[in-house]
Structure formats: structure tokens, C-alpha cells
Amino acid sequence: MDLVKKLQQVKDMYDEKGILTIYLSTDQTSNDQQKGEWKIRLKNGLKKLDEYNNLSSIENCKTFKNVQRKALDAIKSIQLELPRGIVLVAFPNGDIYLKKLQLQVENEFHWEKKPITKQLEKIKSNYPKEGILFLQKENVYMIETSLAEVTQEYSFELEVESNDWKQYEGLAARERKASGASHRDKFEQRLDANKLRWYKQLSDEINGKIKQNSIENLYLVGEKEIVSEFQKMLNIKKVTVIQKNYANLTSKQMIDQIVAS
């Protein structure tokens, strides 16, 4: 379940015994994290909560320790594949919500009767659904992203013989091989005469996906001339043009450089 839906579920939950909320930075690319400092911060953050609960009722302290143990087990289960940050909400009945984020988070530890979702809501607001369009003469790649993660990928390949774009989906979308020389020659001969019609045809498809999937921001990457033509045909207010060559990057690497940087 995605963050938006889960946030709506957990934000109004209540438990008299207490609910544990953890925001933990685990970014291994950060200089202060490469020696496992996240483990120390996790230990110290939970220790402070434990000390606080020791001053309250014995029953409350017992509940906290049980929830804490289950939370630690959940975090340890993913320690070999740590993202940049994690958000965890743990309940006395044993339910746990753990979200791995490819984004930085501020370290926070809470033991309250309701989940503390303020930072989660801020993250959701700062990182709406976005799209990246990588435009080439014969191929257009579209990456949909939420919270700096790939949610969907599409590839549109122009077939000169049929005067139409063929769509591919999923991970295989960016594994298409470049066309042969004879195909490119034929394409170049017909490009000037047909490019506006071809781009308009594809832009209608892209605009449909933007509307259907509630994409708020769009990044256009590619050759200046193609990007300029295509931008005029898009029905979205927030467009950022990036003039760099990302041809050799994976979708995740593109997102890391464009969205999460």
C-alpha cells in the first residue's frame, strides 16, 4: 500500500496503551552513517523513551517494551537492504507499519496515544506524484515516481512503417535496443515532414497518463529541439527542463539525480 493511503489509515488511529512512531535516517551514502551510526541513534532514541516510561506506570512500561521489541525485529529484518530513511509505526496489538524511503528523514522517536504523522505528511507534500520524460527521436521513456521511487515505467517506440508509437511497460521498457542504421536513415528522411503529427499523437497519450495518475510535476530530459517541441503539447503546469544525457542511467539512478538530489 502506498504512503498516501496508509497515512490516511494510521493518522487517526488511537490506543490508550500507546503507539510507537519512529523516523530513522539510515542513508549509507552519508559520511556519518557508513559505520552503522543509525544503530546508535536507534538505541539512544528508544532508551530515552524507555526512561520516560519507567517514570510512569509499570503496565505502560511493559507495553512499551513489548512494542519496542517487535519494532526492533522489524528494522533488523531489513538492515541488509537499508534505504535512505525509514518510518515505522508499531501498535500494542502487534501491527506494524514500516515504510522504506529513498529520501532523507529527521530522526524522531515518539510514544504517544496516536501516531505522530507530521513529518510523514510533510514528506508527502514535498514529494507529490511526479513524472520523468526522457525524449529521443525514436524512443520516449516515461517514468512515474512517488517519494523518489519508481511506480511505473513506459517506453514508446516509433514504428515508421505504421506511423504509430508502440508502447511497452515495466522494467523491460528501458531495455529496448537501438534501431539499426537503415531504420534510422528512413526515420530521418520522414522526421521533418511528420514530427509535429507524431509528437502530437504521443503527447495525447502522455497527457492521458498525467491526468489519470494525478502527476503534479514533470521533468523533461533530452535533446533541446525535441524537448522544446514536446513541451508545447503537454497539459501540465509544473514542467522542469533538464539538458543532460541520462541514456546510460537506470530509472532509479535518474530519479536519484533528478528528484531525490
Salt bridges, closest charged atoms under 4 A:
GLU16 OE2 - LYS113 NZ 2.69
ASP32 OD2 - ARG41 NH2 2.82
ASP50 OD2 - LYS65 NZ 2.94
GLU81 OE2 - LYS100 NZ 3.15
GLU108 OE1 - HIS110 NE2 2.75
GLU121 OE1 - LYS11 NZ 3.42
GLU138 OE1 - HIS183 NE2 3.32
GLU149 OE1 - LYS99 NZ 3.82
GLU157 OE1 - ARG176 NE 3.19
GLU161 OE2 - LYS186 NZ 2.77
GLU188 OE2 - LYS137 NZ 3.40
ASP204 OD1 - LYS200 NZ 2.89
GLU205 OE2 - LYS209 NZ 3.72
GLU225 OE2 - LYS195 NZ 2.86
ASP256 OD2 - LYS252 NZ 3.09
